Amino acid sequence: QSDLTQPPSVSGSPGQSVTISCTGITSDIGSYNRVSWYQQSPGTAPKLLIFEVSNRPSGVPARFSGSKSGNTASLTISGLQAEDEADYYCSSFTTSSFVVFGGGTKLTV
Amino acid sequence: EVRLVQSGAEVRKPGESLKISCKDSGYGFTNYRIGWVRQMPGKGLEWMGIIDPRDSDTRYSPSFYGQVTMSADKSISAAYLQWSSLKASDTAIYFCAKSRTPWELNAFDVWGQGTMVTVAS
């Protein structure tokens, strides 16, 4: 059982938008703007997509955006492309000074 | 180019010890923290803990506290993850990853390639 709750799967057609939710509690997502999102393709290491809720590292397309409301963070992918098909994970810092991940969401394009 | 290079796949028997490594390829090893993430077969990511190579200050997830030991040797830009007595349930891929900033615990912007650890009798 994971500490943050994500939908097991989402799907969308090329060009569409999808949103992946990540629900925590007041002692993690609800307490800090320190939510990250990662993309993992099969057989590869995760890649950082979003940090501090809504910031993108250099090189990550603007199609990827993050937000937060209360205890729930969200990752939105606009203009879906075939290469976006992957697993997506959220993570959050907690008031106990460690980090928790979500269970992951498989995106099918 | 920033790179983290991990040691190769390992096969051990239950009860055996193991130490795997993660070496920096030239970004200033002591300027960031190194975290460890577990991925069991077919499962999601789990944050195990993080170490600051400057002073070896370490924070563990409660799920992994007492189960593994993290260490670092800044003189050779290496971080380590070790077990004193492996269990079959330790079978997983273990990733090391670099924190985005020196104080960051939750955003890893460079990852190692992963080390597959198989524990079987």
Interface residues (C-beta under 8 A of the other chain):
Chain A: S2 R34 V35 S36 Y38 Q40 A45 P46 K47 L48 F51 E52 P57 D87 Y89 S91 S92 F93 S96 S97 F98 V99 V100 F101 G102 G103 G104
Chain B: G35 V37 G44 L45 E46 W47 G49 I50 R59 Y60 S61 P62 F95 A97 R100 E104 L105 N106 A107 F108 D109 W111 G112 Q113 G114
